[in-house]
Amino acid sequence: MKKPSKVTVPEKILLEAIRQVTTKSKVHGATRPSFDMIAEFWGVYVRHRDNIIEPHDVAQMMVLLKIARSVYGDNTDNFVDEAGYSAIGAMLNTVEGDEE
């Protein structure tokens, strides 16, 4: 009898990515309109920041991503993530934020 082959770490990651890609649209809604909105939000945000992105801007943009996802998919996880990213953004926007 042949011993089952062990799944490698890269294979595990790719299998999980496939699972996520095929199931997340049920949670977050259709991919194209969601990513279109995220691109629009981020484009406006970046223009208002004079095309300079700081670490706290990443947190703000992730909040925008969660807002866009909530428009196309009903998932309370988005609100939790928004609060978390907002808190991280506040931390990163202060001098003390460098301390983590």
C-alpha positions in Angstrom: 0.0 0.0 0.0 1.3 3.4 -1.0 1.9 5.9 1.9 -0.1 9.1 1.4 2.0 12.0 0.4 2.5 14.8 2.8 1.0 18.2 1.8 3.7 20.9 1.7 3.3 24.3 3.2 3.1 26.0 -0.2 0.4 23.5 -1.2 -1.5 24.2 2.0 -1.4 27.9 1.4 -2.6 27.5 -2.2 -5.4 25.1 -1.2 -6.6 27.6 1.4 -6.4 30.4 -1.1 -8.5 28.4 -3.5 -11.0 27.7 -0.7 -11.1 31.4 0.2 -11.5 32.6 -3.4 -14.4 30.2 -4.0 -16.3 30.9 -0.8 -15.6 34.6 0.2 -18.0 36.0 -2.5 -20.8 34.5 -0.5 -19.6 36.5 2.5 -18.4 39.7 0.9 -20.5 39.9 -2.2 -19.5 40.0 -5.9 -15.8 40.7 -6.3 -15.8 43.1 -9.3 -18.2 45.7 -7.9 -16.6 45.5 -4.5 -13.0 46.0 -5.9 -14.3 48.8 -8.2 -15.6 50.6 -5.1 -12.4 50.0 -3.1 -10.3 51.3 -6.0 -12.5 54.5 -6.1 -12.3 55.0 -2.4 -8.6 54.5 -2.3 -8.1 56.7 -5.3 -9.9 59.6 -3.6 -8.0 59.0 -0.4 -4.6 59.0 -2.1 -5.3 62.2 -4.0 -6.2 63.9 -0.8 -3.0 62.7 0.8 -0.9 64.2 -2.0 0.1 60.7 -3.1 2.0 60.1 0.1 1.0 57.1 2.0 2.0 56.7 5.7 1.5 53.6 7.8 -1.6 55.0 9.5 -3.0 55.6 5.9 -2.9 51.9 5.3 -5.1 51.3 8.3 -7.5 54.0 7.1 -7.6 52.4 3.6 -8.3 49.0 5.1 -11.3 50.6 6.9 -12.4 51.8 3.4 -12.0 48.3 2.1 -14.3 47.0 4.9 -16.9 49.7 4.2 -16.9 48.7 0.5 -17.2 45.1 1.4 -20.2 45.8 3.7 -22.0 47.4 0.8 -21.9 44.2 -1.2 -22.0 41.6 1.5 -23.7 41.5 4.9 -21.1 40.3 7.4 -20.7 41.7 11.0 -17.0 40.8 10.8 -16.6 43.9 8.6 -17.6 46.2 11.6 -15.2 44.4 13.9 -12.4 44.7 11.4 -13.2 48.4 10.8 -12.9 49.1 14.6 -9.7 47.2 14.8 -8.1 48.9 11.8 -9.3 52.3 13.1 -7.6 51.6 16.5 -4.4 50.6 14.8 -4.5 53.7 12.6 -4.8 55.9 15.7 -1.9 54.1 17.3 0.2 54.5 14.2 -0.7 58.2 13.8 1.0 59.1 17.1 4.6 59.3 18.0 4.0 56.7 20.7 2.7 54.4 17.9 6.3 53.5 17.1 6.4 51.7 20.4 3.6 49.2 19.5 
